[in-house]
Amino acid sequence: MLKINNLQASIEEKEILKGINLDIKPGEIHAIMGPNGSGKSTLASVLAGRSDYEVTGGTLEFMGKDLLELSPEDRAKEGLFLAFQYPVEIPGVSTTNFIKSAVNEKRKYLGLEPLDAAQFLRNMKEKMKLVEIDQSLLSRSLNEGFSGGEKKRNEIFQMAMLEPKLAILDETDSGLDIDALRIVANGVNQLRTKDNSFLVVTHYQRLLDYIVPDFVHVLYKGRIVRSGTKELAKELEVKGYDFIKAEVDQELA
Amino acid sequence: MMDATNILKEAFEKQNGAGGSLAEYQQENWNMFSGLGLPAIKHEEWKYTRIRNVFTDKLVINNDNNLSQDALEKLILKGTENANRIVFINGRFLETLSTTTDSADVICIKPLEKAAGDEDANFVNINLGHSQRYHGDGINALNAAFANGGVYIRVNKGATLNNPIIIYHISNSSHGLRFSQPRILVNIQEAAQVELIETYINMGGGETLTNEVVEISAEKDAVLHYVKLQNEGEKTNYAGTTHIRQTGKCLTHAVTITLSGSIVRNNLNMVMEAEHGESHMYGLYLLKGNTLADNHTIVDNAMPHCFSNELYKGIMDDASTGVFNGKIFVRKDAQKTNAYQSNKNILVGENASANTKPQLEILADDVKCSHGCTIGKLDEDALFYLRARGISAENARSMLLHAFAIDIIEQIKNEEIKAYAEQLVAERLSFNI
């Protein structure tokens, strides 16, 4: 589904990603872990097409298409979804209208008829239950004045509405208490099928107790330095990142 | 370039020669105008706004001050058929096409010249020219020199009008640069409630220049909702003052929407002469091409415990320019004043610009005043967020600009006018959700 080959990216001349390789197949959950500043969020942003980052080398293939050739909106319409680490507050844009136009722009791109108001509402009600999000939140301006937990639930709600093939969760667990974390994870698990995939970017192992990954990768200094199963995450939890840093720094020296 | 002096002089002499109750007032103002001339850009208050350059020998002032009923009906805003309707043609009040739909017991609309000589003469004497205390420039005096073409509106004590008052300013520009000078004097008596809306129409496809003065006095417990809607087209030049006095504790609320024009200058004054007065001033300038829109506002707090809130927003596309100058005076005795002011600008066009200047003069020591201004581009983070959900860059931009603009439109109280303004803004921003 997603093939990342030797991806290199920089921001303002500073190289952040120094050759990432990753292959995600349908139905798989991959976790990217790593210490602060290792490039985790950069990877998520580059995949979604944020223009602040310049891709300086490598290839990105998604469902057989060259992602680097696609605008952020076309990547989304092809089925890529980024749950933001910091969802943006947008006063004056109603959450419901925003989601409705996102859903219908995607349908149009895929050659489908737009959902009418009744269909959309039915769909919305169903997905609202999934992330235990309240109607009153959705009639407000997008993320405006939402708590941290409400913003993250709204991200997962949008994901549910857009039904992506690949969802990237960028530190979705940061700033969430354990109850909110459970709700978010539960939403993700219910949306999981044999056809769609997840890339879970996180600093902590905690989230992976709820969203159980098939593969865990450790990102450090812009490279994937270790890959393994969920046991690797457990090991990191116990030993911290320092042991990997030490090993890798020694290898590089 | 020839200037307009001779044309103005000829027109003045022609109409003032006819005498009438305002002849003396007009002569004084003509003399004042002759002394002061038109404001040049070296005049601090006019530094961005070259209105003087529009006064050329192409000005057309005379005649043609007529319009058929049929032609008028085509111009009426949808859903406002029941409104009290005041029609100005080329800056002259046209009584025959104006209609009063509320009862004569509660509202009186008549020529200003008539009011200056009948039972309303006292009000006229006190209030006509009151705005000159704040705008003692030649352009205001020039309007006053032609005041006899104006209208007088009185809303009687305790009346709540069933219908809004809509003023249609129609300029016939088919014979050259049409110069219009509407004059409006409004007497809102105790506890009366009024919606007053002004809108401008350029008929004929040529250039126009309008120099307007509106003076409103509201007594205690009155409520005024005022809207100025400017969408006359790119060949319009406009300079106007709306001067609102609160002579008793009351509520006055103004929304100024500017969507097009060549040079547009709006002065808006709120003069808070009584304790516990409340005023609101909202503005939206949504500009493109080479339009320059210049909003100058004044809130003058003379008495304690007054509240004023002001929010102006601008979106500048292409090579357009937005100017905002907001003065707040808090006089020595105006303790416990609450005065808030905010001006926000988004530059969309490569060559667009914005100039913003808050001016606070506070002489009392126990007041709450705040002001803030921003000039920036569209928020890139917000744009990316929307695009990452599959919304095209173009639609994302529309959505964000619309969201920015719409909270000003929502301040319009009259539902029909609000819907109309919403539609104009949505069309301009290609917003269709």
Chai-1 contact restraints between the chains, C-beta under 6 A:
chainA,res_idxA,chainB,res_idxB,connection_type,confidence,min_distance_angstrom,max_distance_angstrom,comment,restraint_id
A,A48,B,A388,contact,1.0,0.0,6.0,A-B,restraint_1
A,R50,B,F384,contact,1.0,0.0,6.0,A-B,restraint_2
A,P72,B,R387,contact,1.0,0.0,6.0,A-B,restraint_3
A,P72,B,A388,contact,1.0,0.0,6.0,A-B,restraint_4
A,E73,B,R387,contact,1.0,0.0,6.0,A-B,restraint_5
A,E73,B,G390,contact,1.0,0.0,6.0,A-B,restraint_6
A,E73,B,S392,contact,1.0,0.0,6.0,A-B,restraint_7
A,A76,B,A388,contact,1.0,0.0,6.0,A-B,restraint_8
A,A76,B,R389,contact,1.0,0.0,6.0,A-B,restraint_9
A,A76,B,G390,contact,1.0,0.0,6.0,A-B,restraint_10
A,K77,B,G390,contact,1.0,0.0,6.0,A-B,restraint_11
A,L82,B,A388,contact,1.0,0.0,6.0,A-B,restraint_12
A,V88,B,D381,contact,1.0,0.0,6.0,A-B,restraint_13
A,V88,B,A382,contact,1.0,0.0,6.0,A-B,restraint_14
A,V88,B,Y385,contact,1.0,0.0,6.0,A-B,restraint_15
A,I90,B,A382,contact,1.0,0.0,6.0,A-B,restraint_16
A,G92,B,A403,contact,1.0,0.0,6.0,A-B,restraint_17
A,G92,B,I406,contact,1.0,0.0,6.0,A-B,restraint_18
A,V93,B,M399,contact,1.0,0.0,6.0,A-B,restraint_19
A,V93,B,A403,contact,1.0,0.0,6.0,A-B,restraint_20
A,N97,B,I433,contact,1.0,0.0,6.0,A-B,restraint_21
A,S101,B,I391,contact,1.0,0.0,6.0,A-B,restraint_22
A,S101,B,I433,contact,1.0,0.0,6.0,A-B,restraint_23
A,A102,B,R389,contact,1.0,0.0,6.0,A-B,restraint_24
A,A102,B,G390,contact,1.0,0.0,6.0,A-B,restraint_25
A,A102,B,I391,contact,1.0,0.0,6.0,A-B,restraint_26
A,E105,B,G390,contact,1.0,0.0,6.0,A-B,restraint_27
A,E105,B,I391,contact,1.0,0.0,6.0,A-B,restraint_28
A,K106,B,G390,contact,1.0,0.0,6.0,A-B,restraint_29
